């Protein structure tokens, strides 16, 4: 199969588990580029064995890392995957067809299906999760919200059939750890913007998030996985806002030069 003039781009950090499958699903690309954030596992070795060009660059957030990556892309088109994502055969076929003759389009939207708890979710607001992962580099920018990122394509886009197969968490422990990490970043940003919250606010946002995931976005159709996700979504929203409340409480105590009473 002749390679298409496109770069398959993957940012990595200790991503050895799915990286081989990820890169092999991109083997129609003329170039494979891996920007590694100083992995300590076999990530770089796996990438090199798959024929990727590996560049090591310390992580300074998604915007800075993608800006660095884009500087090393030499093709007009990019297919970008996370290290835990794999193109399905159907999507791979349709990307190849689209890039063979992109015509008037500046990007292509790819559905993504994510595995959670015991199944691939088809509801809960997690599907089809359309993402512009195939794009003309000159017409694309990166936008960031907290620890999350996305691509903005200036120009016409088209939806492709087939899925990006996504394994976001190895287990619930990892999900909780990421919730802890993400909510702290979000709370820091909100606090820096002067936003305030209390226990009632945090509860309200948590309940709203649960209802949105489990009822409005039909998470109940995802069975046990949908329920677990909705509960953890409550936890995410609650902690994001309660940590804002905690920040302002601690700031107030510090301003009052608060000291713990001496033990008797």
Secondary structure as GFF3:
##gff-version 3
##sequence-region A 1 264
A	DSSP	beta_strand	4	12	.	.	.	ID=ss1
A	DSSP	alpha_helix	16	24	.	.	.	ID=ss2
A	DSSP	beta_strand	29	36	.	.	.	ID=ss3
A	DSSP	alpha_helix	43	49	.	.	.	ID=ss4
A	DSSP	beta_strand	53	56	.	.	.	ID=ss5
A	DSSP	alpha_helix	62	70	.	.	.	ID=ss6
A	DSSP	beta_strand	77	82	.	.	.	ID=ss7
A	DSSP	beta_strand	85	87	.	.	.	ID=ss8
A	DSSP	alpha_helix	89	100	.	.	.	ID=ss9
A	DSSP	beta_strand	105	116	.	.	.	ID=ss10
A	DSSP	beta_strand	119	120	.	.	.	ID=ss11
A	DSSP	beta_strand	131	136	.	.	.	ID=ss12
A	DSSP	three_ten_helix	137	139	.	.	.	ID=ss13
A	DSSP	beta_strand	140	145	.	.	.	ID=ss14
A	DSSP	beta_strand	148	153	.	.	.	ID=ss15
A	DSSP	beta_strand	156	166	.	.	.	ID=ss16
A	DSSP	alpha_helix	172	192	.	.	.	ID=ss17
A	DSSP	alpha_helix	199	211	.	.	.	ID=ss18
A	DSSP	pi_helix	212	216	.	.	.	ID=ss19
A	DSSP	three_ten_helix	219	222	.	.	.	ID=ss20
A	DSSP	alpha_helix	223	255	.	.	.	ID=ss21
###
